[in-house]
Amino acid sequence: MWAKHDRETDGWLPLWRHMEDSAAVAGLLWDEWLPRGVRRLVAEALPLGEADARALAVWLAGVHDVGKAAPAFACQVDQLADMMRYQGLEMRSARAVGPDRRIAPHGLAGQVLLGEWLEERYGWPAARTGQFTVAVGGHHGVPPEHGQIKALYEHEELLRTPGPSSGVWRQVQTELLDACADRFGVAERLGEWRAVRVSQPVQVLLTALVIVSDWIASNEELFPYFPDGAACSDEERVAAAWRGLDLPAPWLAEESAASPQELFVSRFGLPEGAEVRPVQEAAVELAREMESPGLMIVEAPMGEGKTEAALAVAEIFAARSGAGGVFFALPTMATGNAMFPRLLDWLAGLPGVAGERRSVHLAHSKAALNEDFAGLMAREGRVAAVDVDSAVDSSRQQPADGRSASAELVAHAWLRGRKRAMLASFVAGTVDQLLFMGLKSRHLALRHLAIAGKVVVIDEAHAYDTYMSVYLDRVLSWLGAYRVPVVVLSATLPATRRRELLQAYAGREAEAVVEKVGETGAYPLLTAVIPGGVPVVRCPEASGRATDVEVERLADDLGGLADRLEAELVGGGCVLVVRNTVRRVLETARVLRDRFGVDDVTVAHSSFVDVDRAAKDRELLRRFGPPGKATGRPAGRHIVVASQVAEQSLDVDFDLLVSDLCPVDLLLQRMGRLHRHRRGDGQSERPERLRTARCLLTGASWGDGVADVPEPVRGSVAVYGRYALLRSAAVLLPHLEGGPQRPVRLPSDISVLVQGAYGPGPVGPESWAAALGEARVQFDEHRADQRERASVFRLGDVGRPGRPLFGWVAAGVGDTDDSRVGRAQVRDSRESVEVVVVQRRDDGSLVTLPWLEEDRKGRQRGGLELPQDQPPAPFVGRAAASCGLRLPLQFSYAATMDRAIEELEQLYVPAWQGKDSPWLAGQLILTLDEDCQTQLAGFSLRYSRLDGLEVTRDRV
C-alpha cells in the first residue's frame, strides 16, 4: 500500500509509514503545541478526559489516509499499482476508472471505511460513527456532504474491486484499521466511546488537528520518502522532523496577583506618578471576579486606555482559560499596522513571553510590506512548503542557514500564508480574519482551531455595519461554544447592539436574561457574560478628563468655510476638517490652498498608495500627536482636510473641528480628536480664540429654522444613508440650538446621544416626522437586504452534540476566504481593483515612484528602475509593491471593472511572473506618465504625493 509518490524522483512512501508519521506528529502537537484550553475542551467530551482525548487525536491522525487503501486511489501510479496487483489486490487502471474516481476521494473513502469498521468490529450504530469519522472525511478542508456519501455507497467497486480480490481488499483495510487501533491505544476505548456525543466544536478541532498533522507529515524534507527515508528508526525519524520544524510552544499565561496599579506599571510602563484609570481598574477587577472567562464589553470615551485595559484583561482571561495567545482584531489595515508595534511592546514585558520563543503574526493582505513584521520574518529561517495532496505548488526550499532566529518573538516560517498564519500565538490583524471564521470556505476548521486557542480582542466595535454584524454575531456564537474569552472595545454601543452581542455569545438559553440587560444609560460601562450565564454590569467613573464641545451649524459653502477659518486662525491654530467622501476632501483642499497656501493645508484619505498612506499617518502623529511625543506641531496656522481615516486609532489633537454631518457615534469619534490632550492650564497653550473646544457641523443644507428638515449632501447619504444622518441631526438639535449654554459634554453625553440616535423612540421636531418615516422605510429595506446577502455564505449555527459536520461548508465560497473575493464577502463592499502604481519615463523604462522615502536602513526606494527583461531585485520589487492602491468606487461597477482590468493587463511583463518575482507576480500594474497622470476605462487619473489619487470622468 502506498501513500505518497514523487514523479520526479520516483521516491514513494508506504501507507503504513505515513500513518505512523501523522499519528506521531499529532501526539507531539497535542503535547507541545496545542493550548491548554483546546486540550481541555476536547477532553471534556470523553470519559477518561485528557488521556482519552490525546488517544483519540492520535488515532484519527493515524487513520486519516486509510481511504488510500482502495482501488480508486491506488490505481493512480502504474508501477505501484502493479506491485499491489502482484499481491492479489486487483484494480482497473486509472484511465479505465475515469471520472468515477471523483466519487471516491480518499478522504471520503476513508470516512466510509472507518465507519464500516466501527460498526462491524465494535457494534457502533451507524448514526454514531459520523461524529468521529468526519475528521477523516474532512481532512482536505471540506467535510463531505450527505449526497457525496450516498453516491459512494452506490459505487462500492471504488472501495473494493468486485470479484475474487474483494475479500483481499477488505482484509487489508481491516488489518490496517485493527493495527491502528492497537498501535495508537484505542482498541480498549472504542467500546465506551460508542456512547459519547461529541460536540460540533470538538469535531472541528479534531478535524483541524488531523489537517495540521497531515500537512507536517507530508513535508518530504521533514519526512523523507523511501528508499532514503527507510534508513532510520521511527523514533529518529520523528525526532529529527520535529527539531527541523521547531514550532514555538504556546503561551502559558499565569494570573498575576498584583493590584491593577502594579499590573499596569509593570506591563505598560506608566510614568512615575501616573495612576491607572477607573475603567482600566474596573476591567481588571471584573475579569478576576467572573465565574470563568467569557465576553466583556468595554465602552469608554476616547483616550481612556481601552487598549491597555483589553490587554490586561486578556492576560487574566488567558491564565484562567488556558488560551495560548491573543488575537487583536481591528477595522482596517492601517489600524492593524498601528497596533502591531504596540502588541510587540506589550509582549516584550509579558511573563511567559519575555525570554521565551513565541510566534507572532500581522494578519492582513499587505502584512509583508510592514517593516516591523518584515524584520521579524527576515530573522527567521524558512521551512519547506508542505504538500497537501493537491496540485498546489511546493517550493521545497530549505532554511537559508539551518538556524532559527534567536529572538524571543518570531514570525515562524511554517506559520505563514493564508491557511496557517492565524495559528501563530499572537496576532494583530483586520477584523476580516475573525469574520472569516463565519464564512463557509475550504479549510475553515484551521481558522477555528487558530482562534479557539486565543483570547480575542475586537476593537472599534461601533465601526461594523449590519452586514458585518451578521457575520460577527455568528462568529460570537461559535466562540461562546468554544469558550473563547472575548473583549469587545467601543467608544459606545447602541443598547440593541450590546444585547445582540451578549446574546450571540451567551447562547439561546441565556436570551431571556440578556434581554433585560443593556438599557442602562450609564457611561463608561462594562458588561460581561459567560456562555449560558447571567450578564454582569459595572459602571466605573470616567477618569475625570472632561471636554465641553460647542456645536454650531455651518453652511455647506466652500467660500464661507474659507472665510470662517481665516477668522478663526488669526492667532494661529490647528484645524481638522473631516469630509465623508474623498471627492469632498479634494474639493475642500483645493479651495483652502488657494486661500491659505499649499504649505498650510494637508490632505489625508484612503486613496493614497500604501507607503504614502503610512508616511501620511506618521507625519500626522509627528505634527499633531500628544505633547511630549509630537515634535513638529505648527507654530502658526495649519489645516488638515481628511476623510474618515481621521476617526480611528490616530492619537492626534486639534484646536478646532469642522465635520460633515455623519452618524452621531462617528461624530463623537471625530470630536475625540478635538482638544484631546491638555495643553497648558485651561488649554492656555492653544491660540486664545481656540481654547474652547468647538465643532462646526456642515455637509448639509440646514434650512431657515428648527422646523426645516436638514438635507445632507448626496455623498454623505450614499455612504451612511439618510435615516442615520437625520436621527443624528435630531439628537444634536438641542446642542445646535443651545449654543455655548448647551455644549456636548464629553464623556457624559456620549451614551445619551448614541442611545437617542439608535434607539426606537421618536426624535426631532414634529415637522421632521414624515421625512424620518420615509427614510426609515429605506433604512429597514437596506438592512434586510444586507442581512439576506450576508447569510448566503454564512456558516450555520452550532449543531447539537453528536451531529456530524457533514455538509458544514456546503455551498460556500471554496478556497477564497482570505482573498480579495473573500474579503468582499464579509464586508458589504463591491469587489475592488487593486493595482501597483509605478511610473513610466519618456524613454519607456519603468521606475518606482520618485518621491518614496528611504527605508529604515537608509536605502533609497524612489526612482528605482524596474527591468522588464528579468525579475527585479527583491528590494526593488518590494519597493514597487509598497505602492499598492485600491482603485475607488468608480472602478467597482462590473462593466468599468472589466474594462479597467482588460486595459491594465495590456502591461504584462513575463519576467515579473513566477517565484523569482514574488512581489510583483500576478499584480495589475498601473503606470503613470512623467506628470503622474494616465487614462483608464474612460477616466482620467492623476496622482500626487500631496493629494493622492484624483479621478475624473473623461468627456465624451
HELIX and SHEET records of a PDB file:
HELIX    1   1 LEU A   15  GLU A   32  1                                  18    
HELIX    2   2 ARG A   36  ALA A   43  1                                   8    
HELIX    3   3 GLU A   50  VAL A   63  1                                  14    
HELIX    4   4 VAL A   66  LYS A   68  5                                   3    
HELIX    5   5 PRO A   71  ALA A   74  1                                   4    
HELIX    6   6 ASP A   78  TYR A   86  1                                   9    
HELIX    7   7 ALA A   94  VAL A   97  1                                   4    
HELIX    8   8 GLY A   98  ILE A  103  5                                   6    
HELIX    9   9 HIS A  106  TYR A  122  1                                  17    
HELIX   10  10 ALA A  126  GLY A  137  1                                  12    
HELIX   11  11 HIS A  146  TYR A  153  1                                   8    
HELIX   12  12 GLU A  156  LEU A  158  5                                   3    
HELIX   13  13 SER A  166  ARG A  183  1                                  18    
HELIX   14  14 LEU A  190  TRP A  193  1                                   4    
HELIX   15  15 GLN A  200  ALA A  217  1                                  18    
HELIX   16  16 ASP A  228  ALA A  231  5                                   4    
HELIX   17  17 ASP A  234  LEU A  245  1                                  12    
HELIX   18  18 PRO A  260  PHE A  268  1                                   9    
HELIX   19  19 PRO A  278  GLU A  289  1                                  12    
HELIX   20  20 LYS A  306  SER A  321  1                                  16    
HELIX   21  21 MET A  333  ALA A  348  1                                  16    
HELIX   22  22 ALA A  367  LEU A  369  5                                   3    
HELIX   23  23 GLU A  371  ARG A  379  1                                   9    
HELIX   24  24 GLY A  417  ARG A  420  1                                   4    
HELIX   25  25 ALA A  421  LEU A  423  5                                   3    
HELIX   26  26 ASP A  432  LEU A  435  1                                   4    
HELIX   27  27 PHE A  436  GLY A  438  5                                   3    
HELIX   28  28 LEU A  444  ALA A  452  1                                   9    
HELIX   29  29 ALA A  461  ALA A  463  5                                   3    
HELIX   30  30 THR A  466  TYR A  482  1                                  17    
HELIX   31  31 ALA A  495  ALA A  506  1                                  12    
HELIX   32  32 ARG A  508  ALA A  510  5                                   3    
HELIX   33  33 GLU A  511  VAL A  514  1                                   4    
HELIX   34  34 LEU A  558  GLU A  568  1                                  11    
HELIX   35  35 VAL A  582  PHE A  596  1                                  15    
HELIX   36  36 VAL A  598  ASP A  600  5                                   3    
HELIX   37  37 ASP A  610  PHE A  624  1                                  15    
HELIX   38  38 GLN A  644  ALA A  646  5                                   3    
HELIX   39  39 VAL A  664  MET A  671  1                                   8    
HELIX   40  40 ASP A  681  GLN A  683  5                                   3    
HELIX   41  41 GLU A  688  LEU A  690  5                                   3    
HELIX   42  42 ARG A  714  TYR A  720  1                                   7    
HELIX   43  43 ARG A  722  GLY A  738  1                                  17    
HELIX   44  44 GLY A  739  GLN A  741  5                                   3    
HELIX   45  45 ILE A  750  TYR A  758  1                                   9    
HELIX   46  46 GLU A  766  TRP A  768  5                                   3    
HELIX   47  47 ALA A  769  ALA A  790  1                                  22    
HELIX   48  48 ARG A  820  VAL A  826  1                                   7    
HELIX   49  49 PRO A  874  ALA A  881  1                                   8    
HELIX   50  50 LEU A  889  SER A  892  5                                   4    
HELIX   51  51 ALA A  894  LEU A  904  1                                  11    
HELIX   52  52 PRO A  910  TRP A  912  5                                   3    
SHEET    1   A 2 TRP A   2  HIS A   5  0                                        
SHEET    2   A 2 TRP A  12  PRO A  14 -1                                        
SHEET    1   B 9 LEU A 409  VAL A 410  0                                        
SHEET    2   B 9 ARG A 358  ALA A 363  1                                        
SHEET    3   B 9 PHE A 426  THR A 430  1                                        
SHEET    4   B 9 VAL A 326  LEU A 330  1                                        
SHEET    5   B 9 VAL A 455  ILE A 458  1                                        
SHEET    6   B 9 VAL A 486  SER A 490  1                                        
SHEET    7   B 9 LEU A 295  GLU A 299  1                                        
SHEET    8   B 9 LEU A 525  VAL A 529 -1                                        
SHEET    9   B 9 VAL A 536  ARG A 538 -1                                        
SHEET    1   C 7 VAL A 601  ALA A 604  0                                        
SHEET    2   C 7 ARG A 637  ALA A 642  1                                        
SHEET    3   C 7 GLY A 573  VAL A 578  1                                        
SHEET    4   C 7 LEU A 656  ASP A 660  1                                        
SHEET    5   C 7 ALA A 693  THR A 698  1                                        
SHEET    6   C 7 THR A 547  ARG A 553  1                                        
SHEET    7   C 7 VAL A 744  LEU A 746 -1                                        
SHEET    1   D 2 ALA A 700  SER A 701  0                                        
SHEET    2   D 2 GLU A 711  PRO A 712 -1                                        
SHEET    1   E 4 GLU A 865  LEU A 866  0                                        
SHEET    2   E 4 LEU A 846  VAL A 847 -1                                        
SHEET    3   E 4 GLU A 834  ARG A 840 -1                                        
SHEET    4   E 4 GLY A 884  ARG A 886 -1                                        
SHEET    1   F 4 GLU A 865  LEU A 866  0                                        
SHEET    2   F 4 LEU A 846  VAL A 847 -1                                        
SHEET    3   F 4 GLU A 834  ARG A 840 -1                                        
SHEET    4   F 4 LEU A 924  LEU A 928  1                                        
SHEET    1   G 3 GLN A 933  LEU A 936  0                                        
SHEET    2   G 3 PHE A 939  SER A 944 -1                                        
SHEET    3   G 3 GLY A 948  ARG A 953 -1                                        
END                                                                             
